């Protein structure tokens, strides 16, 4: 399922950090169309059981919800120096939280009525399920690889 092209389109449709969320006319026009081409691709090639028009409408509702409530999802994140083996803290920055208890995903899954009233964006939430599952799986593989590298002998 998770080809590189599928992951690219899932990210484009669900990674709010990449979207133009500013409160300007130019950003609003870009935001309204953001991810629609990816939804079309996903509904044709990877998730044919979803209706592209419904997903795009739900995506639009979610994008507007995130833009209008953006400050609620901003969290402090520590940045570390990757060159340093000790992972020295270099600074703290503010970022949109995609996952976690105060995140966009948590709010969408636990309080979907905040986005669209009684019309739960279930098809868009299915896209979120896929990208979260992929990222979780990817992190597990990276962690396992790192543990193997640290624990195995050179010739093993």
Residue pairs with C-beta under 8 A, 6 or more apart in sequence:
1 46
1 130
2 134
2 137
3 46
5 41
5 45
6 42
6 45
6 46
7 131
7 134
8 38
9 38
9 39
9 41
9 42
9 46
10 38
10 42
10 127
10 130
10 131
10 134
11 18
11 131
12 18
12 34
12 35
12 37
12 38
13 35
13 38
13 39
13 42
13 59
13 127
14 35
14 127
14 128
14 131
15 98
15 131
16 63
16 66
16 73
16 96
16 98
16 104
17 95
17 96
17 98
19 31
19 34
19 35
19 63
19 66
19 67
20 26
20 27
20 30
20 31
20 34
21 27
21 31
21 63
21 66
21 67
21 70
23 67
31 63
31 64
31 67
32 60
32 63
34 63
35 56
35 59
35 63
36 56
36 59
39 52
39 55
39 56
39 59
39 127
40 52
40 56
42 50
42 55
42 127
43 50
43 51
43 52
43 55
44 52
47 126
47 127
47 130
50 123
50 126
50 127
51 123
54 123
55 123
55 124
55 127
58 116
58 121
58 122
58 123
58 124
59 121
59 124
59 127
61 115
61 116
61 121
62 108
62 115
62 121
62 124
65 114
65 115
65 116
66 73
66 96
66 104
70 96
72 102
72 107
73 96
73 97
73 102
73 103
73 104
73 107
74 94
74 95
74 96
74 97
75 94
75 95
75 96
75 97
75 100
75 102
75 103
76 92
76 93
76 94
77 92
77 93
77 94
77 95
78 89
78 91
78 92
79 89
79 90
79 91
79 92
79 93
80 87
80 88
80 89
80 90
81 87
81 88
81 90
96 104
97 103
97 104
98 104
98 105
99 105
99 106
99 132
100 106
105 128
105 132
107 114
108 115
108 121
108 125
108 128
109 125
109 128
112 120
112 121
112 122
112 125
113 120
115 121
